[in-house]
Structures are given as structure tokens and as C-alpha cells.
Amino acid sequence: MRESASAQELLDWYDRNARRMPWRVGPDARRLGVRPDPYRIWMSEVMLQQTTVAAVKSYFETFTARWPTVVDLAAAEDADVMAAWAGLGYYARARNLLKCARAVANDHSGVFPDTREGLLSLPGIGPYTAAAVAAIAFDRPETVVDGNVERVMARLHDEHTPLPTAKPVLTEMAAALTPQERPGDYAQAVMDLGATICTPRKPACGLCPWRKPCAAWEAGTAAELPRKLPKKRKPTRLGIAYLARRVDGAWLLERRPDKGLLGGMLGWPGSDWGDAPQDDPPIRAEWRELPAEARHTFTHFHLRLMVKTALVPMDRAPIRGDFVELPDFSPSDLPTVMRKAFDLAKDS
């Protein structure tokens, strides 16, 4: 008879193999009484949504060096935070980051609530983030389920129901294993197991602390799980980006509306994105169309931007947008798709 999975087995493995992260308090430090900083845990969890650990580390270190506390972040200028976030993607997260920081600073005296329910009352915090912060920062026995945990549970129980349909049952499976003791370490342990051992391709079952109780390992189906419903084909949208440079080197830029894709980000004036974009230049000029397009993929669609460039005189006023002087212009402050357009223009 196959034995049941034990949280203690996984915690023993985590004590030996925990990944080092700039926001994490490792098991050795936890045993010495060091407590995680809720601000750093919250920041990391927001940044890690739909983004890899490798991509997040440098952003996390930059943010926490510049804004070391939630009160510091709450007092930051929106434009500075959006610029620092540029390139990390999913820009609504940056807007929600500020909203949440200001709520904690103004309504909670700079102290994060220490329960899942209290965290859920904050703007921009959903069920997953609330559970993760409650467990990791405050050692609440909350069930934390991300993609890694779903994969581990699907294999542990040989569950073939495809995602996302299987989410409720996988969450129940994860909840049944969540311990009352060291739930924060346990939550991180399951995620580490999925990230380093129970990987999407070629899982290292021989190194897994849960190999013996794993039903998929016994059945030989681990590499097939979790199953997923077929993805819908992404549509392609078209648009135009206008890159106007004044003779003194200043660039014409426009801040996008707060709502919608790239909301609140600085970028090039452009057309709407759709099937047939309308040519609507932001300033009167002789526009030149570049031979290459700026291409980018968002969550729900592919984008192809025609790039048009122009050199304009000092006394020419824009119809929309504002010129940013060359010393104040930094391409790194632009979202990725806008940087792609800039790279085409500067090399043309």
C-alpha cells in the first residue's frame, strides 16, 4: 500500500535545500527567531505574479533599496514607480502596488494586517497573495496554491482533470497537507519543490522527498501532468507608434491613460490597437515609415506596431504629448514594447 505524503518530510527536505531569495528568511534564520518582513514578502509576491524568479530579483532589489518600507513606497511619485517597474510587465500590478502601499500607510499606520481576511481588505490583494503573505510573513496555516503547487498536487495524486477545471480539487488536496506548524516554511517548500524537482519537463523524481507517496510516479504518468485544456489562438492587433525627435534631441512622449494596457506608463504617441489603425500623427511633420515592425505579445493578443519617425523643428508644438529633454529621457523607463520601437528608430 502506498504511504501518504507527509508535510514533515517536505519540511526536512526544505531545511536542507531551500532556495536563497532576497526576500526570503531561510529555515536556519527562522530557527534563530528572525521573522520575515511582510512588506518584502508582499512586494515579492506581487512581482512574482506571472513572472519568473530570475526576472524579479533585480527589480525587487532596486525597489526595496529605493523604497525600503511600505511608508516610503506610499510617498513615492506615481511616475517614479511606473518608471522603475518598466520592463517587468503586467503594469496594473504597479498601480495596485501603490494603491495598496498607500492604504497600509494611511489606514493601518504602516503595518500590514496579519490575517488572510485583513490582507484581502487591501486594494490589489487577491486570494492567492493574501494567503501567501499570511502564511509566509505571519505563519498562518493558509493554503498557498500557485502553478508549482498545482503541478505537485496533480502528480502526487495522479489527477488527470485538466487545468483550469482542476483548480478547486487541487486546492483541496493542497489544503489537506498544509500543517499547523511552520506553515510559512511549508508553503515555500512546496513551491521550491515544484520549481527545482517537480519541474514541468523532466521532473527529477529520483531526488523527490515525496517520490514514494507520489501516485503519478508509481503510475509512470508524472511527465504528462498536469493536463491543460487547449489554449485559444491569440488574435493579432495592429497599431502605429510615432517617434518624433526635436532638433535639440528631445523626444515626444505621452503618458497612457491609467486604465487599460500599459496604464499610466510613459510611451510613444500612437494609434489605437485594432484591425485597421488610423493614421493620426501627434505633431505635424514629414513622417518616415520604418521597414521593420515592433512586435510584442501580451497575455491575450499579439501586437504589431508600424514605427514612424520624424525630425521636427524647435518651434513646432505637438497636438498631443510633451517633449522630454534628452538628459531626462531614459529608454529603460519605457515598457518593453515601447523600447522595441525605440530600438528600431535609433538604429535606423
Backbone torsions as a table, in degrees:
resi	resn	phi	psi	omega
1	MET	NA	132.7	-177.7
2	ARG	-71.2	134.0	-179.2
3	GLU	-74.4	161.0	179.1
4	SER	-85.7	150.4	177.2
5	ALA	-68.3	143.5	-179.0
6	SER	-120.4	131.6	176.1
7	ALA	-61.3	-34.7	-178.3
8	GLN	-65.3	-38.2	176.5
9	GLU	-58.6	-42.4	-179.2
10	LEU	-69.7	-39.5	178.1
11	LEU	-64.4	-38.5	176.8
12	ASP	-61.2	-42.0	177.8
13	TRP	-64.6	-43.2	-179.9
14	TYR	-62.5	-39.2	179.5
15	ASP	-59.0	-28.9	-180.0
16	ARG	-93.3	-24.5	-167.2
17	ASN	-127.4	10.2	-176.4
18	ALA	-55.8	133.4	175.7
19	ARG	-68.4	147.4	174.7
20	ARG	-88.6	124.0	179.7
21	MET	-130.7	146.7	-178.3
22	PRO	-64.7	-19.2	-179.9
23	TRP	-101.0	-6.8	-171.4
24	ARG	-93.9	140.6	166.4
25	VAL	-98.7	111.1	-174.8
26	GLY	-69.0	169.4	-175.2
27	PRO	-61.6	-35.3	179.0
28	ASP	-64.2	-45.6	179.2
29	ALA	-66.1	-36.5	178.8
30	ARG	-62.8	-38.9	179.5
31	ARG	-65.2	-26.5	178.5
32	LEU	-86.1	2.1	175.4
33	GLY	96.0	5.3	177.9
34	VAL	-73.6	130.1	-178.0
35	ARG	-104.9	143.3	176.6
36	PRO	-65.6	148.0	175.8
37	ASP	-83.5	115.8	-178.5
38	PRO	-55.6	-34.9	178.5
39	TYR	-61.1	-46.3	-178.9
40	ARG	-69.7	-37.8	177.2
41	ILE	-64.7	-46.8	178.5
42	TRP	-59.7	-47.4	179.8
43	MET	-57.3	-46.4	-178.2
44	SER	-64.7	-40.3	-178.1
45	GLU	-67.1	-37.6	176.8
46	VAL	-65.6	-44.7	-179.0
47	MET	-66.3	-33.4	-175.4
48	LEU	-78.7	-8.8	178.2
49	GLN	-62.7	116.4	177.2
50	GLN	60.7	25.6	-179.4
51	THR	-140.8	148.7	-176.5
52	THR	-81.0	157.4	176.9
53	VAL	-59.2	-42.0	-178.5
54	ALA	-59.7	-40.4	-179.3
55	ALA	-72.5	-29.1	-173.1
56	VAL	-81.2	-32.7	-169.6
57	LYS	-51.9	-49.3	-176.0
58	SER	-68.5	-36.9	177.4
59	TYR	-64.5	-43.3	-180.0
60	PHE	-60.3	-45.0	-178.4
61	GLU	-66.0	-37.8	178.3
62	THR	-65.5	-46.8	-178.2
63	PHE	-62.9	-47.3	-174.2
64	THR	-75.2	-22.3	172.9
65	ALA	-74.3	-39.2	-178.0
66	ARG	-79.2	-38.0	-180.0
67	TRP	-128.1	82.6	-170.8
68	PRO	-71.2	-15.5	178.0
69	THR	-131.9	165.7	179.4
70	VAL	-65.8	-30.4	177.5
71	VAL	-67.8	-39.4	176.1
72	ASP	-61.6	-44.2	-179.9
73	LEU	-65.7	-39.8	-179.5
74	ALA	-60.5	-31.3	-178.2
75	ALA	-87.2	-3.7	-176.9
76	ALA	-71.4	154.4	173.7
77	GLU	-73.9	139.0	179.4
78	ASP	-53.6	-46.4	-175.9
79	ALA	-61.9	-36.1	179.5
80	ASP	-67.2	-40.9	-179.8
81	VAL	-68.9	-42.4	179.3
82	MET	-63.5	-38.6	178.6
83	ALA	-66.1	-41.4	179.7
84	ALA	-66.7	-27.9	-179.7
85	TRP	-80.4	-18.1	-173.0
86	ALA	-51.8	131.0	-179.2
87	GLY	98.2	-17.8	-179.7
88	LEU	-83.4	-19.6	175.1
89	GLY	81.9	172.9	179.8
90	TYR	47.8	65.3	-165.8
91	TYR	-69.9	-15.4	174.3
92	ALA	-60.5	-27.3	178.3
93	ARG	-62.1	-38.3	-179.3
94	ALA	-67.7	-39.8	178.2
95	ARG	-65.2	-41.7	178.8
96	ASN	-68.6	-31.0	177.2
97	LEU	-58.6	-46.3	179.4
98	LEU	-66.8	-43.4	179.5
99	LYS	-59.3	-44.0	-178.4
100	CYS	-68.0	-44.3	-180.0
101	ALA	-59.3	-41.0	-178.8
102	ARG	-70.6	-33.3	176.4
103	ALA	-67.1	-42.0	178.6
104	VAL	-64.7	-43.2	-178.4
105	ALA	-67.9	-42.8	-173.0
106	ASN	-86.8	-36.1	-173.5
107	ASP	-103.2	-14.9	-176.0
108	HIS	-128.7	19.0	177.3
109	SER	56.0	32.3	177.2
110	GLY	78.2	12.8	-178.1
111	VAL	-118.2	125.6	179.2
112	PHE	-69.2	139.9	170.9
113	PRO	-57.3	147.9	-174.4
114	ASP	-104.3	14.7	176.3
115	THR	-126.2	159.9	177.8
116	ARG	-59.7	-43.4	-178.4
117	GLU	-64.2	-43.1	178.3
118	GLY	-64.2	-39.9	178.8
119	LEU	-67.3	-35.8	178.5
120	LEU	-65.1	-20.2	179.7
121	SER	-76.6	-11.1	-178.9
122	LEU	-84.8	145.0	179.2
123	PRO	-64.9	138.1	175.6
124	GLY	83.7	-2.3	178.8
125	ILE	-104.9	119.2	178.9
126	GLY	-101.4	-174.8	-174.8
127	PRO	-57.7	-43.0	-178.4
128	TYR	-64.4	-50.8	-177.6
129	THR	-63.1	-40.1	178.5
130	ALA	-61.0	-44.1	179.4
131	ALA	-65.4	-42.0	-177.7
132	ALA	-65.0	-45.3	-179.3
133	VAL	-68.4	-41.2	179.2
134	ALA	-61.6	-41.5	-178.4
135	ALA	-73.5	-53.1	-171.0
136	ILE	-74.9	-42.3	-176.7
137	ALA	-82.9	-32.7	-172.6
138	PHE	-121.0	4.2	178.0
139	ASP	57.4	35.7	172.5
140	ARG	-81.6	140.9	-178.5
141	PRO	-77.3	61.6	179.6
142	GLU	-94.2	150.8	179.3
143	THR	-88.4	118.6	-176.9
144	VAL	-108.0	116.5	-174.2
145	VAL	-127.5	107.5	171.4
146	ASP	-113.3	-168.9	-178.1
147	GLY	-62.0	-37.1	177.7
148	ASN	-62.7	-44.3	-178.1
149	VAL	-66.9	-40.1	177.2
150	GLU	-58.8	-43.2	-179.3
151	ARG	-65.0	-44.4	179.3
152	VAL	-61.3	-44.3	-178.3
153	MET	-67.6	-40.7	179.5
154	ALA	-59.9	-40.1	-178.7
155	ARG	-77.7	-41.6	-179.4
156	LEU	-56.9	-36.9	-177.3
157	HIS	-105.8	5.4	-178.0
158	ASP	50.6	48.7	-177.4
159	GLU	-89.1	118.5	-174.7
160	HIS	-101.6	-1.4	174.8
161	THR	-62.6	129.1	-174.5
162	PRO	-73.4	150.8	170.4
163	LEU	-77.0	147.9	4.3
164	PRO	-84.8	-1.2	-178.9
165	THR	-56.5	-34.2	-173.8
166	ALA	-79.5	-5.2	-174.1
167	LYS	-52.9	-48.9	-178.7
168	PRO	-60.6	-42.0	-177.7
169	VAL	-72.0	-35.5	177.5
170	LEU	-67.7	-34.6	176.6
171	THR	-66.2	-39.9	176.7
172	GLU	-61.9	-41.3	178.3
173	MET	-62.7	-42.7	179.5
174	ALA	-65.8	-39.6	-179.7
175	ALA	-63.3	-36.7	-178.2
176	ALA	-65.4	-22.7	-178.6
177	LEU	-97.9	-14.0	-175.9
178	THR	-66.1	122.0	-175.9
179	PRO	-87.1	161.7	174.1
180	GLN	-79.2	-30.2	178.5
181	GLU	-93.7	132.7	178.2
182	ARG	54.2	45.0	-179.2
183	PRO	-64.7	-29.6	178.2
184	GLY	-66.9	-46.3	176.5
185	ASP	-63.6	-39.2	-179.8
186	TYR	-62.6	-44.1	-179.9
187	ALA	-58.7	-41.8	179.3
188	GLN	-72.0	-31.6	179.5
189	ALA	-64.4	-44.4	-179.8
190	VAL	-64.1	-40.8	179.1
191	MET	-66.0	-39.3	176.7
192	ASP	-64.5	-40.3	178.9
193	LEU	-59.0	-45.4	179.5
194	GLY	-66.8	-33.8	-176.5
195	ALA	-79.0	-27.1	-172.4
196	THR	-116.8	-27.6	-176.7
197	ILE	-116.4	-56.4	-177.2
198	CYS	-88.5	58.9	-172.5
199	THR	-77.0	160.8	-178.2
200	PRO	-56.4	-42.0	179.9
201	ARG	-117.5	141.0	177.6
202	LYS	51.1	60.4	178.1
203	PRO	-60.0	141.0	-178.6
204	ALA	-87.9	68.7	-173.3
205	CYS	-59.6	-31.1	-179.1
206	GLY	-64.2	-20.3	-179.3
207	LEU	-102.5	0.8	-171.1
208	CYS	-82.0	130.7	177.3
209	PRO	-69.3	-15.5	178.8
210	TRP	-108.3	24.1	-178.0
211	ARG	-63.6	-46.3	-175.7
212	LYS	-63.1	-43.1	178.1
213	PRO	-81.3	0.7	-174.5
214	CYS	-80.4	114.9	-177.9
215	ALA	-67.7	-34.3	180.0
216	ALA	-71.1	-35.7	176.0
217	TRP	-62.7	-43.6	179.4
218	GLU	-64.1	-37.1	-177.8
219	ALA	-85.6	-10.4	-178.4
220	GLY	75.7	24.1	-175.5
221	THR	-111.9	6.6	-173.4
222	ALA	-55.0	-44.3	-176.0
223	ALA	-66.7	-18.1	-178.5
224	GLU	-87.3	-11.0	-171.0
225	LEU	-112.0	153.3	-3.1
226	PRO	-77.9	150.3	174.5
227	ARG	-76.5	152.5	-179.8
228	LYS	-136.1	144.9	174.6
229	LEU	-66.2	148.9	179.9
230	PRO	-58.2	138.5	178.4
231	LYS	-76.4	143.8	176.0
232	LYS	-72.7	147.3	179.7
233	ARG	-69.5	132.2	-179.2
234	LYS	-79.1	134.6	175.2
235	PRO	-75.5	165.5	176.9
236	THR	-113.1	129.3	176.4
237	ARG	-111.3	152.3	-178.1
238	LEU	-115.9	153.1	177.9
239	GLY	-160.3	177.6	178.5
240	ILE	-129.1	134.8	172.9
241	ALA	-114.6	129.4	-178.3
242	TYR	-106.4	117.1	179.7
243	LEU	-110.2	98.1	-179.1
244	ALA	-103.1	129.4	178.2
245	ARG	-119.9	130.2	178.6
246	ARG	-77.8	159.5	-175.4
247	VAL	-62.8	-21.0	177.5
248	ASP	-87.9	3.2	177.0
249	GLY	99.8	-8.9	179.6
250	ALA	-67.9	146.2	-179.7
251	TRP	-108.8	144.1	177.7
252	LEU	-87.2	118.2	-177.9
253	LEU	-127.7	160.4	-177.5
254	GLU	-142.6	134.3	177.1
255	ARG	-84.1	129.7	-177.4
256	ARG	-74.6	155.6	178.1
257	PRO	-56.7	151.6	-177.7
258	ASP	-60.6	-35.1	-178.6
259	LYS	-93.9	147.2	178.1
260	GLY	101.7	178.3	-179.0
261	LEU	-60.0	138.8	-179.0
262	LEU	58.8	26.7	-176.5
263	GLY	-56.5	130.8	178.0
264	GLY	80.2	-2.3	-177.9
265	MET	-87.9	150.0	174.8
266	LEU	-80.9	136.9	-179.3
267	GLY	-161.7	-173.6	179.8
268	TRP	-80.1	139.9	171.1
269	PRO	-55.7	144.7	-177.9
270	GLY	-159.1	-177.3	177.5
271	SER	-87.8	173.6	167.3
272	ASP	-66.4	158.3	177.6
273	TRP	-101.5	119.1	-177.7
274	GLY	-166.5	-152.5	-177.6
275	ASP	-78.3	-36.2	-176.4
276	ALA	-141.9	84.1	-176.4
277	PRO	-63.6	141.7	178.7
278	GLN	-87.0	135.3	178.2
279	ASP	-75.2	110.1	-174.9
280	ASP	-140.3	76.3	-175.2
281	PRO	-60.9	147.7	-177.7
282	PRO	-84.8	-6.5	-179.3
283	ILE	-156.9	147.2	179.2
284	ARG	-71.4	123.5	-176.6
285	ALA	-168.1	170.3	172.4
286	GLU	-91.0	103.3	-174.2
287	TRP	-88.0	140.3	178.7
288	ARG	-119.2	125.6	179.2
289	GLU	-84.5	128.3	178.5
290	LEU	-78.0	150.9	-177.8
291	PRO	-70.8	-23.6	-178.1
292	ALA	-103.7	152.5	177.2
293	GLU	-100.4	154.4	168.5
294	ALA	-90.7	119.3	-176.5
295	ARG	-115.5	139.0	-177.6
296	HIS	-152.4	148.8	178.4
297	THR	-115.3	123.9	173.2
298	PHE	-97.5	-179.4	-176.0
299	THR	-58.5	-41.0	-171.7
300	HIS	-112.5	-2.3	-179.7
301	PHE	-161.5	160.5	171.2
302	HIS	-93.8	144.5	179.4
303	LEU	-121.9	133.9	173.8
304	ARG	-122.9	115.0	-177.7
305	LEU	-104.8	121.1	166.9
306	MET	-70.7	133.8	-178.0
307	VAL	-108.8	123.4	177.1
308	LYS	-117.4	138.4	-178.4
309	THR	-123.9	155.6	178.4
310	ALA	-156.6	148.5	172.3
311	LEU	-108.5	127.4	-173.3
312	VAL	-123.8	151.7	-179.3
313	PRO	-73.1	165.5	-176.5
314	MET	-62.1	-33.9	-172.7
315	ASP	-91.7	9.7	-178.1
316	ARG	-89.7	121.2	-178.5
317	ALA	-91.8	139.4	179.2
318	PRO	-77.2	152.5	173.7
319	ILE	-75.6	-36.7	175.2
320	ARG	-148.3	155.0	-177.2
321	GLY	88.8	177.1	-179.8
322	ASP	-139.3	147.9	176.1
323	PHE	-79.0	135.5	176.6
324	VAL	-109.7	122.6	-177.9
325	GLU	-60.1	148.9	-174.6
326	LEU	-55.3	-42.7	179.3
327	PRO	-64.0	-22.5	-179.1
328	ASP	-94.7	-2.1	-176.2
329	PHE	-96.3	127.9	176.6
330	SER	-133.3	113.8	179.3
331	PRO	-55.7	-28.5	-178.8
332	SER	-67.6	-14.7	176.9
333	ASP	-81.3	-6.0	-177.4
334	LEU	-92.1	148.5	172.6
335	PRO	-63.7	160.9	-170.3
336	THR	-55.2	-45.9	-177.2
337	VAL	-63.5	-34.8	178.8
338	MET	-71.5	-33.6	176.6
339	ARG	-68.3	-34.4	177.2
340	LYS	-62.8	-41.5	176.9
341	ALA	-63.8	-41.8	179.9
342	PHE	-63.8	-41.8	179.8
343	ASP	-61.1	-37.2	177.4
344	LEU	-66.7	-41.5	-176.1
345	ALA	-70.5	-42.5	-176.6
346	LYS	-70.7	-24.0	179.6
347	ASP	-91.8	-3.4	-175.4
348	SER	-85.8	NA	NA
